[in-house]
Amino acid sequence: MSSSTSQLWQTDAWRQEATRWIDESLERRGLTRVPVTPRQPRVRAWSTQLVVDTSAGRAWFKACSPSTSPEPGIYRVLKRVAPDRLPEVWASDEERGWLLMPDQGAQLRAVADAETIVGLWSGVLRRYARLQRASIDVVEQLVAAGVPRWQPQDLVSHWLTGPGADHPQTERALRAAAARLTDSGLPDTIQHNDLHAGNVFCADGSAAAIHDARFFDWGDSYVGNPLCSLMIALLGPSYHFDLPADPERDARLTRSYVSAWADLVPSARLIELLPDALLIANLARIRSNERALEHATDAERAEWMPKILDPAVEQVLAAG
């Protein structure tokens, strides 16, 4: 097994190195760090954060596992085509997977509630789809930066030779779903792969603020079929706000999202393809979670596999 990133990130030597880099990055911007040891609110197998108080307010440092998608490179490339949909980055180190950002304000899940989330989330999904449309022009640059390209049939092949090797009965349904998605007419784009209200910054919970929503936490992302983004996006309202399952809510959110693609593919056709996209999206979640745990300890794998990997496997088996 690869060495554990989480164990490295909890050493004094690593924290001192990261703090030196933070200080140097702030100095280049004419800022200073308040002379208090940065706080480390959490450590996961795939990332950790340090909270830093500076002369310009609070800032956040993030270190990403080398086995996840390269967030510094993703921000660099997407900033060229969608700067208004991404948080500000003060400094980055693509080789080490480090980011330094000023505090971006509230996450959408903190300012929305059960009464407002559906309307707000509808607007966010339209804005996110426009970010995906913009990313069409930089897909090759994203891949060159290290973002994996996982087209539907690639994901099926990985499943059948990896976690699904003992379940050949799933092949027929998965191959058919992948073929329909591939033939949909949608181009490859960035696919966030963890799109929920906890990964969206907004000024407040007003409808007007949604027009400035910014998307972050791209460590699970890949280049592939954009429609697969809806899997996590449709689950989010129930997960964060304890809302019951609601097909009418899902239909409303789906219509908001696909409206951004209607000039390329009729919305009715994309709605028909939604079950295929949700099925293939589970394969992408499986693959990204495998990568996220590549540098995990045995204890971390035991903790996280039942939470983030096993449910996706169960969904694929149920559909197959």
C-alpha positions in Angstrom: 0.0 0.0 0.0 1.2 3.5 -0.7 2.4 5.7 2.1 -0.4 7.5 4.1 -0.8 11.1 3.3 -2.9 11.7 6.4 -0.1 10.5 8.6 2.4 12.8 6.8 0.0 15.8 7.1 -0.1 15.3 10.9 3.7 15.6 11.4 5.2 18.8 12.8 7.8 18.8 10.0 5.0 18.9 7.3 3.0 21.6 9.1 6.1 23.7 9.4 6.9 23.3 5.7 3.3 24.2 4.8 3.4 27.3 7.1 6.6 28.5 5.5 5.0 28.3 2.1 1.9 30.1 3.3 4.1 32.9 4.8 6.1 33.2 1.5 2.9 33.3 -0.5 1.3 36.0 1.7 4.5 38.1 1.5 4.3 38.1 -2.3 0.9 39.6 -2.0 2.0 42.2 0.6 0.2 40.4 3.4 1.3 38.9 6.7 0.1 36.0 8.8 -1.1 36.7 12.3 1.6 35.0 14.5 -0.7 32.2 15.6 -0.1 28.6 14.7 -2.5 27.7 11.8 -5.3 25.5 12.9 -5.9 22.1 11.2 -9.6 21.4 11.5 -9.6 18.1 9.8 -7.4 15.5 8.1 -8.8 13.0 5.6 -7.0 10.4 3.4 -7.5 12.7 0.4 -7.0 16.2 1.8 -6.4 18.4 4.7 -6.8 22.1 5.5 -5.1 24.7 7.6 -7.0 27.9 8.8 -4.8 31.0 8.7 -5.5 34.4 10.1 -3.9 37.2 8.0 -3.7 40.9 7.8 -6.4 40.7 5.1 -8.7 38.4 7.1 -9.0 34.6 7.3 -7.5 32.4 4.6 -7.6 28.6 3.9 -4.8 26.4 2.9 -5.6 23.0 1.3 -3.3 20.1 0.6 -4.6 17.4 -1.9 -3.6 13.8 -2.1 -1.5 13.0 -5.3 -4.1 10.3 -6.2 -7.0 12.8 -6.5 -7.7 15.2 -9.4 -5.2 18.1 -9.4 -7.2 21.0 -8.0 -4.6 23.7 -8.5 -4.4 22.8 -12.2 -8.2 22.7 -12.5 -8.5 26.2 -11.0 -5.7 27.5 -13.3 -7.4 26.1 -16.5 -11.0 26.8 -15.6 -10.1 30.4 -14.6 -9.4 31.1 -18.3 -13.0 30.4 -19.4 -15.1 30.8 -16.2 -13.4 33.1 -13.7 -16.7 34.3 -12.2 -17.7 30.8 -11.3 -14.6 29.9 -9.2 -13.3 31.1 -5.9 -10.3 33.4 -5.8 -6.9 31.7 -5.4 -4.1 33.6 -3.7 -1.4 31.0 -4.4 -1.0 27.4 -5.6 1.7 24.8 -6.0 0.7 22.2 -8.7 3.5 19.9 -7.9 2.6 19.5 -4.3 -1.1 20.0 -4.7 -1.3 23.0 -2.4 -3.8 25.9 -2.5 -4.1 29.1 -0.6 -7.4 31.0 -0.8 -9.0 33.9 1.1 -12.2 33.1 3.0 -15.0 32.9 0.5 -17.9 33.4 2.7 -20.8 31.0 3.3 -21.5 27.7 1.7 -24.9 27.4 0.2 -25.9 24.6 2.6 -25.3 27.0 5.6 -27.6 29.8 4.3 -30.3 27.8 2.5 -33.0 25.8 4.3 -35.6 23.2 3.5 -38.0 25.9 2.2 -35.5 27.7 -0.1 -33.0 25.1 -1.3 -35.0 23.8 -4.3 -35.4 27.2 -5.9 -31.8 28.2 -5.1 -30.4 24.9 -6.3 -32.2 25.2 -9.6 -30.4 28.4 -10.2 -27.1 26.9 -9.1 -27.5 24.0 -11.5 -28.0 26.3 -14.5 -24.9 28.3 -13.5 -22.9 25.1 -13.1 -24.0 23.9 -16.5 -22.8 27.1 -18.1 -19.4 26.5 -16.4 -19.4 23.1 -18.0 -20.2 24.6 -21.4 -17.3 27.0 -21.0 -15.0 24.1 -20.1 -15.5 22.5 -23.6 -12.9 24.9 -24.9 -10.2 23.7 -22.4 -10.9 20.0 -22.1 -7.5 19.1 -23.5 -5.7 21.5 -21.2 -7.5 19.9 -18.2 -6.4 16.5 -19.3 -2.8 17.8 -19.8 -3.0 19.1 -16.2 -3.7 15.6 -14.9 -7.5 15.5 -14.8 -8.6 12.0 -15.9 -10.8 11.5 -18.9 -13.4 8.9 -18.1 -15.8 8.4 -20.9 -18.8 6.1 -20.2 -17.4 3.0 -21.8 -14.1 3.5 -20.0 -16.0 3.5 -16.7 -17.8 0.3 -17.6 -14.6 -1.4 -18.5 -13.0 -0.4 -15.3 -15.9 -1.7 -13.3 -15.9 -5.1 -15.1 -12.2 -5.6 -14.7 -12.1 -4.2 -11.1 -14.8 -4.0 -8.4 -17.4 -5.6 -10.7 -15.3 -8.5 -11.9 -17.5 -10.9 -9.9 -20.7 -9.5 -11.4 -20.6 -10.1 -15.2 -24.4 -10.0 -15.2 -24.2 -6.2 -15.0 -22.3 -5.8 -18.3 -25.2 -5.7 -20.7 -27.2 -3.0 -18.9 -24.0 -0.9 -18.3 -22.8 -1.2 -21.9 -26.2 -0.2 -23.2 -26.4 2.8 -20.9 -22.9 3.9 -21.8 -23.6 3.6 -25.5 -26.7 5.8 -25.2 -24.8 8.5 -23.3 -22.0 8.4 -25.8 -24.4 8.8 -28.7 -26.3 11.7 -26.9 -24.5 14.5 -28.7 -23.2 16.0 -25.5 -19.5 16.9 -25.6 -16.9 16.0 -22.9 -16.7 18.6 -20.2 -15.5 18.9 -16.6 -17.6 16.9 -14.3 -17.4 17.9 -10.7 -18.5 14.5 -9.4 -19.4 15.8 -6.0 -21.8 18.7 -6.7 -23.8 19.6 -3.6 -24.6 22.6 -1.6 -21.6 22.1 0.6 -19.3 22.7 -2.3 -20.8 26.0 -3.5 -19.9 29.4 -2.0 -22.5 32.2 -2.1 -22.8 35.6 -0.4 -26.1 34.7 1.3 -29.3 32.7 0.7 -31.0 35.1 -1.6 -31.9 34.3 -5.2 -29.8 37.3 -6.3 -26.7 35.8 -4.6 -26.9 32.6 -6.6 -25.9 34.6 -9.7 -22.4 34.9 -8.0 -22.2 31.2 -6.8 -18.8 29.8 -7.0 -17.8 26.1 -7.2 -15.0 24.5 -5.2 -13.6 21.2 -4.0 -12.8 19.6 -7.4 -10.7 16.6 -6.1 -13.2 14.0 -7.4 -13.6 15.6 -10.8 -12.9 14.2 -14.2 -13.5 14.9 -17.9 -16.5 13.1 -19.3 -20.2 13.2 -19.9 -21.6 16.3 -18.2 -25.0 14.8 -17.5 -23.5 12.5 -14.8 -23.2 15.6 -12.6 -26.8 15.2 -11.7 -26.4 12.1 -9.5 -25.0 13.9 -6.4 -26.8 17.1 -7.3 -30.3 15.4 -7.1 -29.4 13.7 -3.8 -28.1 16.8 -2.1 -31.4 18.4 -1.0 -32.5 15.2 0.9 -29.0 14.7 2.3 -28.5 18.2 3.7 -32.0 19.3 4.5 -33.7 16.0 5.5 -36.2 16.3 2.6 -38.1 13.1 1.6 -37.5 11.7 -1.9 -39.6 13.7 -4.4 -39.7 12.8 -8.1 -41.3 16.2 -8.9 -38.4 18.0 -7.2 -35.9 15.9 -9.1 -37.8 16.7 -12.3 -37.7 20.4 -11.6 -34.0 20.4 -10.9 -33.2 18.3 -14.0 -35.2 20.7 -16.2 -33.2 23.6 -14.8 -29.9 21.8 -15.6 -30.7 20.5 -19.1 -32.1 23.9 -20.2 -28.5 25.0 -20.6 -27.9 22.3 -23.2 -31.1 22.6 -25.2 -29.4 24.2 -28.2 -27.2 21.1 -28.5 -29.5 18.3 -27.5 -33.3 18.6 -27.0 -34.2 18.8 -23.3 -36.7 15.9 -23.6 -33.9 13.7 -24.9 -31.6 14.5 -22.0 -34.3 13.8 -19.5 -34.8 10.4 -21.2 -31.1 9.8 -20.7 -31.1 10.7 -17.0 -31.4 7.0 -15.7 -28.4 6.1 -17.9 -26.4 9.1 -16.6 -27.2 8.2 -13.0 -26.1 4.6 -13.5 -22.8 5.5 -15.1 -22.2 8.3 -12.6 -22.1 5.6 -9.9 -19.2 4.0 -11.7 -17.4 7.3 -11.7 -18.0 7.7 -8.0 -16.6 4.2 -7.4 -13.5 5.1 -9.4 -12.9 8.5 -7.8 -13.4 7.0 -4.3 -10.9 4.3 -5.1 -8.4 7.0 -6.0 -9.2 9.1 -2.9 -8.4 6.1 -0.7 -5.3 5.1 -2.6 -3.0 6.7 0.1 -5.3 5.8 3.0 -4.4 3.8 6.1 -6.1 0.5 6.7 -8.2 2.2 9.4 -9.3 5.0 7.0 -10.3 2.5 4.4 -12.3 0.5 7.0 -14.0 3.8 8.0 -14.8 5.3 4.6 -15.4 2.4 2.2 -18.8 1.6 3.8 -19.7 5.3 3.6 -18.6 6.3 0.1 -17.8 3.3 -1.9 -20.1 0.5 -0.9 -23.4 2.4 -1.5 -22.3 3.2 -5.1 -21.5 -0.5 -5.7 -24.9 -1.5 -4.3 -26.6 1.0 -6.8 -24.8 -0.5 -9.7 -25.7 -4.1 -8.7 -29.3 -3.2 -8.2 -29.5 -1.7 -11.7 -27.6 -4.6 -13.3 
